[in-house]
């Protein structure tokens, strides 16, 4: 279960009108029943399939590498990109939000990276709409205890620095400008209303904070790219245009906007002015 301090710090970032219930598994539930059912196509239903949480990192997650081609970055390289793009080595990074965090593998890596950088006051919050995914994330995080360079066990208990939130990424519960860094890796192509979600990532980021996403991108001749995007749309997958995200960041006044394309995948990052 998440440490009470991590839970309290996370709640302090919420908008005043946000309802939050701490579940028995340590996950903060901020869903609003009055919002009604969310869009549910094959891809979204699959993310709520309980057994997927167990095999996500070994099976489902690596499938995204097919979009990047054989020369694309491995998951370990993606994590290296995230540490750099999110500025986790910068002194000002204290609160990181991982949107569509799944079973928390990436969330825990970010927390470990901050611990390695000496950020003992860091907080990493993982948010997802899947109860099975977050239940797995909370269990695995509670079991994770790191050992420092002296061999002292228990020097960094990740549960002290990680919290999980069950909610809708289209309506993040956080105040404007409340987090230092926000990421969404390999998820925007799955969620309903992805550009609305992306706008929420921009909203909750503080001035000077960094954003990093990894998702799909259309490649090749327009006819071929459009046909591919149309073919996968009924399954709930979205293939984005090359300028969809960079245009939003430029209009929002972001600095140091960068896009790296590997196969049919893109990494987009920038710093909020």
TAZIZI-V487444 format. One record per residue. PHI is phi in whole degrees, 0 to 359 (none if undefined). NEAR is the number of other ideal C-beta (glycine too) atoms within 8 Angstrom. D_CENTER is the distance of its C-alpha to the mean C-alpha in Angstrom with 2 decimals. Layout:
# TAZIZI-V487444
PHI,NEAR,D_CENTER
PHI,NEAR,D_CENTER
This chain:
# TAZIZI-V487444
none,7,19.99
298,14,18.04
296,10,20.53
301,6,22.13
293,7,21.47
296,14,17.69
296,13,18.02
296,8,20.48
296,11,18.53
294,13,15.54
298,9,18.15
293,6,19.73
271,11,16.83
286,12,17.25
297,7,19.60
302,4,23.07
268,4,23.36
279,8,20.24
283,6,21.51
217,10,19.90
239,6,21.26
275,8,20.66
285,9,20.94
298,3,23.04
274,9,20.14
90,11,18.75
270,15,15.91
276,14,16.19
262,11,16.90
243,12,16.77
293,8,17.60
251,8,20.59
302,4,23.19
291,4,24.93
287,8,22.14
79,4,23.39
291,3,21.91
269,9,18.93
304,6,19.48
221,6,19.70
250,9,20.44
306,8,20.52
295,10,16.94
291,14,15.66
296,9,18.43
297,8,17.59
294,12,14.12
265,11,16.27
280,8,18.78
308,6,19.18
299,6,20.37
298,12,17.43
300,13,15.41
284,6,18.15
253,9,18.18
306,13,14.59
290,9,14.33
273,6,18.01
236,8,18.46
296,7,15.91
301,12,13.23
296,9,16.12
300,7,17.46
296,9,15.10
297,9,17.16
299,6,20.06
292,10,18.79
268,12,19.03
84,9,22.48
294,3,24.18
268,6,23.81
289,11,20.05
293,7,17.99
284,7,17.41
299,9,14.24
296,6,15.76
291,8,16.28
303,12,12.75
295,10,11.86
297,8,14.84
303,13,13.72
297,15,10.52
302,11,12.91
289,9,15.26
294,12,13.32
274,14,11.65
66,11,15.16
292,15,14.64
270,7,18.37
280,6,19.37
296,3,21.23
276,7,19.59
272,16,16.04
237,8,16.03
238,14,13.08
240,18,9.45
246,14,6.65
250,16,3.17
270,14,3.00
60,13,4.62
282,15,4.67
60,15,8.18
278,12,10.83
85,17,9.11
299,11,10.39
289,14,7.80
301,16,7.54
295,14,11.30
297,10,11.71
297,16,10.37
295,14,12.74
296,10,15.42
295,10,15.28
292,14,15.85
296,14,18.57
296,6,20.15
274,8,20.33
83,5,22.19
274,10,19.79
287,5,21.21
258,5,20.19
287,13,16.43
225,13,13.97
242,16,10.34
248,16,8.98
258,15,6.67
238,14,7.06
206,13,8.21
261,11,11.55
260,10,13.02
297,8,15.49
299,11,16.31
298,17,12.85
288,17,12.49
298,11,16.15
295,12,15.72
301,17,12.88
295,15,15.29
296,9,18.24
293,12,17.02
291,15,15.89
296,10,19.28
270,6,21.03
266,10,19.53
235,9,22.03
269,10,22.21
247,8,25.57
281,8,26.45
295,3,28.75
271,5,31.83
87,6,31.04
279,7,30.60
285,6,28.59
87,7,26.41
292,8,26.06
226,10,22.28
268,10,21.12
299,14,17.31
299,12,17.79
287,9,19.19
236,14,16.04
230,17,13.21
224,13,12.89
238,19,11.27
234,14,11.56
264,14,12.70
191,12,12.63
263,9,12.43
293,13,9.73
285,9,12.92
217,9,14.33
296,12,12.13
281,10,14.57
275,10,14.29
295,8,17.19
301,5,17.41
61,10,16.74
260,9,15.69
238,15,12.88
274,11,13.61
206,16,10.44
219,15,7.15
223,16,4.67
210,16,3.42
255,11,5.49
53,7,8.25
216,11,7.55
300,13,9.20
286,12,12.44
259,11,12.34
276,13,11.79
293,8,14.95
51,8,15.63
299,12,12.83
288,8,14.60
292,8,14.78
298,14,11.03
298,13,11.03
297,9,13.91
292,13,12.19
300,14,9.66
295,13,13.01
296,9,14.84
279,14,13.16
278,14,13.21
285,9,16.55
303,6,19.18
90,7,18.90
281,13,15.19
243,15,13.02
238,17,10.29
215,16,8.95
228,14,8.01
225,12,9.50
202,15,11.28
279,12,14.93
207,12,17.94
283,13,21.56
228,7,24.07
84,5,27.82
304,5,30.55
303,5,29.61
297,6,31.45
293,8,29.63
297,12,26.14
294,9,26.92
295,8,28.37
295,10,25.33
298,11,23.02
291,7,25.61
295,6,26.05
269,10,22.48
300,9,21.95
300,6,23.80
282,8,21.41
101,10,18.51
268,10,17.08
241,11,16.97
250,12,18.10
269,14,17.70
289,6,20.43
296,10,20.46
252,6,20.66
304,9,18.47
270,13,15.70
295,11,17.99
297,8,20.53
299,12,18.32
294,13,17.49
297,9,21.19
294,6,22.37
278,8,20.26
82,7,22.01
291,13,19.31
250,8,20.89
51,7,20.42
288,11,18.58
223,9,18.26
231,10,17.62
239,7,18.10
246,10,18.99
232,11,19.50
62,10,21.30
255,10,19.57
237,14,16.09
228,14,15.07
249,15,13.10
234,15,13.28
217,12,13.25
187,12,15.40
243,11,16.66
288,15,17.49
293,7,21.25
